[in-house]
Amino acid sequence: MKIRLGTTEIGFWRYFALWTAVAVVFAIQGSLTAGLDDGPSFGIFTYLRWSMIQWYTWATLAPTVFRLAERYPVRAPLRLRGLGAQLLASLCVTFLAMVIGAMVSTVFEPSGFSQQLWYFLAQHFATGLLTYWALFAIQQAIHFHAEKARREVEASRLATELAQSRLLALKSQLQPHFLFNTLHAIITLLDEDKVSAEDMLLRLSELLRAFLEDYDGQEISLRHELTLIELYLGIQRTRFKDRLTTQIYIAPDTLDCAVPSLILQPIVENAIRHGIGQRVGSDNIEIESRREGDTLCIDVRNRNSTLAAGPADSAGHGIGLSNTRLRLKELYGDSAQVRLEMIFPEGVVCRIRIPFRELEGPDDAPEFSPEFSPDPASA
């Protein structure tokens, strides 16, 4: 059995023990005060009986006080209506407490009800008013605390929803961008090499199916991400044939690390588009991952491109890089970064740094099977 105090519930026996403690304290105080005075003194059990009648009455009325406090709150700015209602309620409830106490006390005392009521009014009415307003203050404090907690939870929920909506908007920009570029490459090959075009179309359908099946969250394991990027690289190798080679160097302890879904595809696409896609000759795309302390380091290099004059971040590397930077900012704040650098003797590297964290829960990605070396030195 529970006692309901507004929006708060308390077990009956705990509630009973609380008011019993109050009654005992006031009984001891009454006994000690009488002992110091010259007036008549009664036994401790008599004071305890009087105190229990007084405070058990308030224990019975406390839920009513909480309901009145909820119905007629006194909040800033101070409203006279709520204050006036509480003043009236405090007088009425306190008088009711005196009446109940007098009725119960009549059972144990030789005097009649009217005499007991006069005694309660004279001795306990002021204390009763203070008790009412103390209970009212407790209810208001509980309400303010609950309201503050609710607002904090609501603010956190809204911030999370905003971040999620922005991430989804970025992904919705990114996937059509990749899709349209790939379809354009397939159309270009239709007249030149139908077999290669059909192979690219099959790989594209497999990649899109992986997107639709597994893209429920914002993060996947690096193992899964590499499976997706291998499908994409297979499309590009079919398109550029022997002009494009790929190498993947993956530290084994990073395979289960959490990374943003589709984080590598726009970076690799930029490397191909600004390298072999615009310049003659061949190109080699390298993907490397390693752990440095609490940071996951991913480098995507190509050997046949250059950065335009000016800051690397404004070198015209398109929507893929800008979306990647925004996604990392939304997911990891200042703990993540992405930047472009020139490499010797020729080429560009995109360096991604995110917090190292193994993905929680099972990863349902297909087994990763592209060629890769567990350590760059062994490639």
C-alpha positions as CSV (number, residue, x, y, z in Angstrom):
1,M,0.0,0.0,0.0
2,K,1.3,3.4,-0.9
3,I,0.3,7.0,0.1
4,R,0.1,9.4,-2.8
5,L,1.4,12.9,-2.2
6,G,0.7,14.8,-5.4
7,T,2.9,13.1,-8.1
8,T,5.0,11.3,-5.4
9,E,4.2,8.0,-3.9
10,I,5.5,6.7,-0.5
11,G,5.1,3.4,1.1
12,F,2.5,3.3,3.9
13,W,4.9,2.0,6.6
14,R,7.6,4.6,5.7
15,Y,5.0,7.3,5.8
16,F,3.7,6.1,9.1
17,A,7.2,5.9,10.6
18,L,7.9,9.5,9.4
19,W,4.9,10.9,11.2
20,T,5.5,8.8,14.3
21,A,9.0,10.2,14.5
22,V,7.5,13.7,14.4
23,A,5.0,12.8,17.1
24,V,7.7,11.4,19.4
25,V,9.9,14.5,19.0
26,F,7.1,16.8,19.9
27,A,6.1,14.6,22.8
28,I,9.6,14.7,24.3
29,Q,9.7,18.5,23.8
30,G,6.3,18.9,25.6
31,S,7.5,16.7,28.5
32,L,10.8,18.6,28.8
33,T,9.1,22.0,28.6
34,A,6.6,21.0,31.3
35,G,9.4,19.8,33.5
36,L,11.1,23.2,33.3
37,D,7.9,25.1,34.1
38,D,6.2,25.4,37.5
39,G,2.8,24.1,36.1
40,P,1.4,20.6,36.3
41,S,3.4,17.9,34.7
42,F,2.0,14.7,33.1
43,G,3.7,11.4,32.3
44,I,5.6,10.9,29.0
45,F,3.0,8.6,27.6
46,T,0.3,11.3,28.1
47,Y,2.3,13.7,26.1
48,L,3.0,11.0,23.5
49,R,-0.8,10.4,23.2
50,W,-1.6,14.1,22.7
51,S,1.2,14.4,20.2
52,M,0.2,11.3,18.2
53,I,-3.4,12.6,18.0
54,Q,-2.2,16.0,16.7
55,W,0.3,14.6,14.1
56,Y,-1.5,11.6,12.9
57,T,-4.4,14.0,12.1
58,W,-2.0,15.9,9.9
59,A,-0.7,12.7,8.4
60,T,-4.3,12.0,7.3
61,L,-4.7,15.5,5.9
62,A,-1.3,15.8,4.1
63,P,-2.5,14.2,0.8
64,T,-5.3,16.8,0.8
65,V,-2.9,19.6,1.3
66,F,-0.7,18.3,-1.6
67,R,-3.8,18.2,-3.9
68,L,-4.8,21.8,-2.9
69,A,-1.2,22.9,-3.6
70,E,-1.4,21.4,-7.1
71,R,-4.7,22.9,-7.8
72,Y,-4.0,26.4,-6.5
73,P,-0.2,26.9,-6.9
74,V,1.6,30.1,-6.0
75,R,4.1,30.6,-8.8
76,A,6.1,33.6,-10.1
77,P,4.8,36.1,-11.0
78,L,2.9,36.1,-7.7
79,R,-0.8,35.7,-8.4
80,L,-3.3,37.0,-5.8
81,R,-5.8,34.3,-6.8
82,G,-3.5,31.4,-6.0
83,L,-2.3,33.1,-2.8
84,G,-5.8,34.0,-1.6
85,A,-7.0,30.4,-2.3
86,Q,-4.1,29.0,-0.3
87,L,-4.7,31.4,2.6
88,L,-8.4,30.3,2.8
89,A,-7.4,26.6,2.3
90,S,-4.8,26.8,5.1
91,L,-7.4,28.2,7.5
92,C,-10.1,25.7,6.6
93,V,-7.8,22.6,6.7
94,T,-6.2,23.7,10.0
95,F,-9.6,24.2,11.6
96,L,-10.6,20.8,10.2
97,A,-7.4,19.3,11.9
98,M,-8.4,20.9,15.2
99,V,-12.0,19.5,14.9
100,I,-10.6,15.9,14.1
101,G,-8.1,16.2,16.9
102,A,-10.7,17.3,19.4
103,M,-13.1,14.5,18.4
104,V,-10.4,11.8,18.9
105,S,-9.2,13.4,22.1
106,T,-12.7,13.3,23.6
107,V,-12.5,9.5,23.6
108,F,-9.5,9.6,25.9
109,E,-10.2,12.7,28.0
110,P,-12.9,13.3,30.6
111,S,-13.9,16.7,29.2
112,G,-16.4,17.2,26.4
113,F,-15.9,18.0,22.7
114,S,-16.3,21.8,23.0
115,Q,-13.7,22.0,25.7
116,Q,-11.3,19.9,23.7
117,L,-11.9,21.9,20.6
118,W,-11.1,25.1,22.5
119,Y,-8.0,23.5,23.9
120,F,-6.8,22.5,20.4
121,L,-7.5,25.9,18.9
122,A,-5.7,27.7,21.7
123,Q,-2.7,25.3,21.8
124,H,-2.3,24.0,18.3
125,F,-3.9,26.3,15.7
126,A,-0.7,28.4,15.1
127,T,1.4,25.2,14.8
128,G,-1.3,23.8,12.5
129,L,-1.0,26.8,10.1
130,L,2.8,26.4,10.0
131,T,2.3,22.7,9.3
132,Y,0.0,23.4,6.4
133,W,2.4,25.9,4.8
134,A,5.4,23.6,5.4
135,L,3.6,20.8,3.5
136,F,2.7,23.4,0.8
137,A,6.3,24.4,0.5
138,I,7.4,20.7,0.3
139,Q,4.9,20.1,-2.5
140,Q,6.1,23.2,-4.4
141,A,9.7,22.2,-4.1
142,I,9.0,18.7,-5.4
143,H,7.1,20.2,-8.3
144,F,9.9,22.6,-9.2
145,H,12.4,19.8,-9.0
146,A,10.3,17.5,-11.2
147,E,9.6,20.4,-13.7
148,K,13.3,21.2,-13.9
149,A,14.2,17.5,-14.6
150,R,11.4,17.3,-17.2
151,R,12.7,20.4,-19.0
152,E,16.2,19.1,-19.0
153,V,15.1,15.8,-20.4
154,E,12.9,17.6,-23.0
155,A,15.8,19.9,-24.0
156,S,18.1,16.9,-24.3
157,R,15.5,15.1,-26.4
158,L,15.0,18.1,-28.7
159,A,18.8,18.5,-29.1
160,T,19.2,14.8,-30.0
161,E,16.3,15.0,-32.5
162,L,17.8,18.1,-34.1
163,A,21.2,16.5,-34.4
164,Q,19.6,13.3,-35.9
165,S,17.5,15.3,-38.4
166,R,20.6,17.2,-39.5
167,L,22.6,13.9,-39.9
168,L,19.7,12.4,-41.9
169,A,19.6,15.5,-44.1
170,L,23.3,15.2,-44.7
171,K,23.0,11.5,-45.6
172,S,20.1,12.2,-47.9
173,Q,22.3,14.7,-49.8
174,L,25.2,12.2,-49.9
175,Q,23.6,9.0,-51.2
176,P,21.8,10.6,-54.2
177,H,25.1,12.3,-55.0
178,F,27.0,9.0,-55.1
179,L,24.1,7.3,-57.0
180,F,23.9,9.9,-59.7
181,N,27.6,9.8,-60.3
182,T,27.7,6.0,-60.6
183,L,24.7,5.9,-62.9
184,H,26.4,8.5,-65.1
185,A,29.5,6.2,-65.3
186,I,27.4,3.2,-66.2
187,I,25.6,5.2,-69.0
188,T,29.0,6.2,-70.3
189,L,30.1,2.6,-70.6
190,L,27.0,1.3,-72.3
191,D,28.2,2.1,-75.8
192,E,31.8,1.2,-75.1
193,D,31.7,-2.0,-73.0
194,K,28.2,-3.5,-72.3
195,V,29.7,-6.4,-70.2
196,S,31.5,-3.9,-67.9
197,A,28.4,-1.7,-67.7
198,E,26.3,-4.7,-66.7
199,D,28.9,-5.7,-64.1
200,M,28.8,-2.2,-62.6
201,L,25.0,-2.2,-62.5
202,L,25.0,-5.5,-60.6
203,R,27.6,-4.2,-58.1
204,L,25.6,-1.0,-57.7
205,S,22.4,-3.0,-57.0
206,E,24.3,-5.1,-54.4
207,L,25.6,-1.9,-52.8
208,L,22.2,-0.2,-52.7
209,R,20.7,-3.4,-51.2
210,A,23.3,-3.2,-48.4
211,F,22.4,0.5,-47.8
212,L,18.7,-0.3,-47.5
213,E,19.2,-3.3,-45.2
214,D,21.8,-2.0,-42.8
215,Y,21.6,1.8,-42.7
216,D,19.3,2.1,-39.6
217,G,21.8,3.8,-37.4
218,Q,24.5,6.5,-37.7
219,E,27.4,4.2,-36.9
220,I,28.6,0.8,-38.1
221,S,31.8,-1.2,-37.6
222,L,34.8,-0.4,-39.7
223,R,34.6,-4.0,-40.9
224,H,31.1,-3.3,-42.3
225,E,32.2,0.0,-43.8
226,L,35.1,-1.7,-45.6
227,T,32.7,-4.2,-47.1
228,L,30.6,-1.3,-48.5
229,I,33.6,0.5,-49.8
230,E,34.9,-2.6,-51.5
231,L,31.6,-2.8,-53.4
232,Y,32.1,0.8,-54.5
233,L,35.8,0.3,-55.5
234,G,34.7,-2.8,-57.5
235,I,32.5,-0.4,-59.5
236,Q,35.3,2.0,-60.1
237,R,37.8,-0.6,-61.0
238,T,35.4,-1.9,-63.6
239,R,35.0,1.7,-65.0
240,F,38.7,2.6,-65.1
241,K,40.0,-1.0,-65.7
242,D,43.8,-1.3,-65.3
243,R,44.3,2.5,-64.7
244,L,43.0,2.1,-61.1
245,T,44.5,-0.1,-58.4
246,T,43.6,-0.2,-54.7
247,Q,45.4,-1.2,-51.5
248,I,43.9,-1.5,-48.1
249,Y,46.0,-1.5,-44.9
250,I,43.9,-2.3,-41.8
251,A,45.1,-2.8,-38.3
252,P,43.2,-5.8,-36.9
253,D,42.3,-4.1,-33.7
254,T,40.4,-1.4,-35.6
255,L,38.0,-3.7,-37.5
256,D,35.3,-3.6,-34.8
257,C,35.7,0.1,-34.1
258,A,32.6,2.3,-34.6
259,V,32.7,4.7,-37.5
260,P,30.0,6.8,-39.1
261,S,28.1,4.9,-41.8
262,L,29.2,5.7,-45.3
263,I,32.2,7.7,-44.1
264,L,34.7,6.3,-46.6
265,Q,32.7,6.4,-49.8
266,P,32.6,10.2,-50.3
267,I,36.3,10.5,-49.5
268,V,37.3,7.7,-51.9
269,E,34.9,9.2,-54.5
270,N,36.7,12.6,-54.2
271,A,40.1,10.9,-54.5
272,I,39.0,9.2,-57.8
273,R,37.2,12.2,-59.2
274,H,40.0,14.7,-58.5
275,G,42.7,12.2,-59.4
276,I,42.2,9.7,-62.2
277,G,38.9,11.2,-63.1
278,Q,40.5,14.5,-64.2
279,R,44.2,13.6,-64.9
280,V,45.8,11.2,-67.4
281,G,47.7,8.2,-66.3
282,S,47.0,5.6,-63.6
283,D,46.2,6.0,-59.9
284,N,46.5,4.0,-56.8
285,I,43.9,4.5,-54.0
286,E,45.2,3.5,-50.5
287,I,43.0,3.1,-47.4
288,E,44.8,2.8,-44.0
289,S,43.4,2.5,-40.5
290,R,45.3,2.4,-37.2
291,R,44.8,3.2,-33.5
292,E,46.8,5.9,-31.8
293,G,45.8,6.0,-28.1
294,D,42.1,6.9,-27.9
295,T,41.9,7.9,-31.5
296,L,41.1,6.0,-34.6
297,C,43.1,7.2,-37.6
298,I,41.9,6.6,-41.1
299,D,43.9,7.8,-44.1
300,V,42.6,7.8,-47.7
301,R,45.5,8.5,-50.2
302,N,45.6,8.8,-54.0
303,R,48.8,9.2,-56.0
304,N,47.5,11.2,-59.0
305,S,46.0,14.5,-57.8
306,T,47.0,17.8,-56.2
307,L,45.4,20.5,-54.1
308,A,44.5,23.8,-55.6
309,A,46.2,26.9,-54.3
310,G,44.8,28.1,-51.0
311,P,43.8,26.3,-47.8
312,A,43.2,22.5,-48.2
313,D,39.7,22.8,-46.8
314,S,38.7,25.1,-49.6
315,A,40.3,23.2,-52.4
316,G,37.0,22.4,-54.2
317,H,36.6,18.9,-53.1
318,G,32.8,19.1,-53.2
319,I,29.8,18.1,-51.2
320,G,31.2,14.7,-50.0
321,L,34.0,16.3,-48.0
322,S,31.9,19.1,-46.6
323,N,29.2,16.6,-45.5
324,T,31.8,14.4,-43.9
325,R,33.1,17.3,-41.9
326,L,29.6,18.2,-40.8
327,R,28.7,14.6,-39.9
328,L,31.8,14.3,-37.8
329,K,31.0,17.6,-36.0
330,E,27.4,16.4,-35.2
331,L,28.5,13.0,-34.0
332,Y,31.7,13.8,-32.1
333,G,32.0,17.5,-31.7
334,D,35.6,18.8,-31.4
335,S,36.9,15.3,-30.8
336,A,36.9,14.5,-34.6
337,Q,38.6,16.2,-37.5
338,V,39.1,15.7,-41.2
339,R,41.8,17.5,-43.3
340,L,43.5,17.3,-46.7
341,E,47.3,17.3,-47.2
342,M,49.7,16.9,-50.0
343,I,52.0,13.8,-50.0
344,F,55.4,13.3,-51.5
345,P,56.2,13.0,-54.4
346,E,52.6,13.5,-55.7
347,G,49.1,12.9,-54.4
348,V,46.7,13.9,-51.7
349,V,45.8,12.3,-48.4
350,C,42.5,12.8,-46.5
351,R,43.1,12.2,-42.8
352,I,40.1,11.4,-40.6
353,R,40.5,11.3,-36.8
354,I,37.6,10.2,-34.6
355,P,37.4,8.8,-31.0
356,F,38.3,5.1,-30.8
357,R,35.3,3.1,-29.5
358,E,34.3,-0.5,-30.3
359,L,30.8,-0.9,-31.6
360,E,28.4,-2.1,-29.0
361,G,26.3,-5.1,-29.9
362,P,26.7,-7.6,-32.8
363,D,27.5,-6.4,-36.3
364,D,25.5,-8.1,-39.0
365,A,27.7,-7.0,-41.9
366,P,28.9,-9.7,-44.4
367,E,32.3,-11.1,-43.9
368,F,35.0,-8.7,-45.1
369,S,36.9,-10.3,-48.0
370,P,38.7,-7.7,-50.1
371,E,42.5,-7.8,-50.3
372,F,44.1,-6.0,-47.4
373,S,47.2,-6.2,-45.3
374,P,47.0,-6.2,-41.5
375,D,50.0,-3.9,-41.3
376,P,51.2,-1.3,-43.8
377,A,54.7,-2.6,-43.7
378,S,53.6,-6.0,-45.0
379,A,51.8,-4.6,-48.1
